[in-house]
């Protein structure tokens, strides 16, 4: 008995051939899901993938796949808000595209809109946020080109572009 290989046979069912009509149907279903996702995002910008899953009644993997397809096609964009990724229509011409990725950034922007040329410490006192939050938000706003800073003596002051 030793030395003889053990062989097992596996029988697999061969799937029937897919016709062209079925391929067209699958593609149209895919387009319908993507259209529904775009429609949901346009009505409620800032949703997460799990929110869209609840609205579409689809599995998370399926919805995530279509969301990533839409991102590759540049129809939507992701904005990280803390630990969450929020979905928005692409910013080109979209009235729902956010300028800010968090409420704190928006409040700092509004503060700088009222008073021009504030330091981090002054922004922190006016908004009630701690220094770390103000510093982080200012860096994000600087990176996106929404605000700029200038040096006044030895203090950095921030203003809108």
Secondary structure as the mmCIF struct_conf table of DSSP 4:
data_model
#
loop_
_struct_conf.conf_type_id
_struct_conf.id
_struct_conf.beg_label_comp_id
_struct_conf.beg_label_asym_id
_struct_conf.beg_label_seq_id
_struct_conf.end_label_comp_id
_struct_conf.end_label_asym_id
_struct_conf.end_label_seq_id
TURN_TY1_P TURN_TY1_P1 UNK A 2 UNK A 3
HELX_LH_PP_P HELX_LH_PP_P1 UNK A 4 UNK A 6
HELX_LH_PP_P HELX_LH_PP_P2 UNK A 13 UNK A 19
HELX_RH_AL_P HELX_RH_AL_P1 UNK A 20 UNK A 43
BEND BEND1 UNK A 44 UNK A 44
TURN_TY1_P TURN_TY1_P2 UNK A 45 UNK A 46
STRN STRN1 UNK A 47 UNK A 47
HELX_RH_AL_P HELX_RH_AL_P2 UNK A 49 UNK A 56
TURN_TY1_P TURN_TY1_P3 UNK A 57 UNK A 57
HELX_RH_AL_P HELX_RH_AL_P3 UNK A 60 UNK A 72
TURN_TY1_P TURN_TY1_P4 UNK A 73 UNK A 74
BEND BEND2 UNK A 75 UNK A 75
STRN STRN2 UNK A 76 UNK A 81
TURN_TY1_P TURN_TY1_P5 UNK A 82 UNK A 83
STRN STRN3 UNK A 84 UNK A 89
BEND BEND3 UNK A 91 UNK A 91
TURN_TY1_P TURN_TY1_P6 UNK A 92 UNK A 93
TURN_TY1_P TURN_TY1_P7 UNK A 95 UNK A 96
BEND BEND4 UNK A 99 UNK A 99
BEND BEND5 UNK A 101 UNK A 102
HELX_RH_AL_P HELX_RH_AL_P4 UNK A 103 UNK A 114
BEND BEND6 UNK A 115 UNK A 117
STRN STRN4 UNK A 118 UNK A 118
HELX_RH_AL_P HELX_RH_AL_P5 UNK A 120 UNK A 127
HELX_RH_AL_P HELX_RH_AL_P6 UNK A 131 UNK A 143
TURN_TY1_P TURN_TY1_P8 UNK A 144 UNK A 145
BEND BEND7 UNK A 146 UNK A 146
STRN STRN5 UNK A 147 UNK A 152
TURN_TY1_P TURN_TY1_P9 UNK A 153 UNK A 154
STRN STRN6 UNK A 155 UNK A 160
#
